[in-house]
Structure formats: C-alpha cells, structure tokens
Amino acid sequence: MSVPEPISSQIKPPMARPPGAGVAARERLLRLPEVMRMTGLSRSHTYRLIKTGHFPAPIPLLNSNTRVVVFVESEIDAWITEQIAPYRKTKPQ
C-alpha cells in the first residue's frame, strides 16, 4: 500500500500578478496640498471646480474621528492633461 502525498505538496502556489495588476493598479492617493502643488490651484478654487464638476472629486476616508479626503493621482494627471491638450494641438496648414 502506497503512502499518499501530504496535502501541502498538492496545493499549487498562487499565480504571481503582473506589475500594475490588481487593486486599482496601485493607485496613489494624494492629499490636497500635493494636488495644489501639482495644479497650481488654490484650495478654494479647487473646491469651486469640484462643486461645478470641472475637477475630480476627492474620496473620503474614514479615519477614526477625523475627516480625511484624498484624490486619485491618475485622475488628477488626466485633468492636467485635459487642460494642456487644447493648447498643444497642431494647427492645420
């Protein structure tokens, strides 16, 4: 009678994730001061643009008794690109 293999040897290891795969492709979350540095906008103007739907809205994080909001870096980068694009298009000749 043969001895069965231990269960641990029968379990296959999980497949490795490719870089950038998984949880939102490893998005960075930014606080408002960093967003202000990236965009050159003031705090009040940033929130005015958010209110009118012209800037990416922050995401609230629950952090005990404090109210913390963060911005998704890729959304801020996309907004900056949108602002630049009209001025960088080539003019027809």
N, C-alpha and C positions, 0 to 999 in steps of 0.2 A: 504494500500500500504506500502510495507516494505522499509526501508531506506537502500540503498546499502552500503557495507563496503567501507571505504576510500581506495583509491588506495595504499597508503603506507602500509596497512596491507596485501595487496595481493602480494606484492613483496617479493620474497624469498631472504634471505641473501645469499651472495656468499659462496660457499663451501670453507672451510679452506684448504690451501695447506699443504701437509705433509712436515715435515722438509726436507730440501735439494731439494725440487721440485721447479721448476720454472726457473728463469733466471740463466742458467748455474750452477745450484746447488750452488749458492752463491760463485762463484769463487773469490779467492783473486787475486789481481793484484799486482805484485811486481816490484819495481824499480831496476835498475841494481846493486846498491850497496848491496841490500839484496840478489840478485841472486849470486853475487860474494862471499858473506859470506857463503851462503848455499853450493856452489860448490867448493870453494877454487880456482876458476879460476880467472885470471886477466881479466881486461877489454878487452885488445887486443886479448887474447886467446879466450875469449868468442865470440867476433865478428868474429874471424877467423873460429871457429867451426860453427857459424851461416851461414857464407858465403859458407862453403862447405856442408851444410845440415846435420851436425852432432850435432846440438843443436837446441832446439826450438826457432823459430824466435819471436822477440818481436812484439807487436801490437802497432801501432802508435795511439796516442790520440790527438785529436785536442783541443788545449788549448790556445786560443787567438793567441798571436804572438810567443809562444814558441813551440819548437818541443819536445814532450814528448813521450817516448815509455815505455811500461810496458810488463812484462812477466806474463803468466798464471801460477799460483803456481802449479796446478796439472800436467802441462806439465813438469815443472822443476823437480818435485818429481818423475815423471815417468822416466825422463832422468837419474836421480841419481840412481834409482832402476836398470835401464838397465846397468849402469856402474858397479854396485856391483854384479849383478847376475852371471856373468861368474866365479867369484871368490868364490861364496858361494854354488855352486852346489856340491852335494855329489859325491865322486869318486866311480866308480864301484869296488866291491871287488872281 
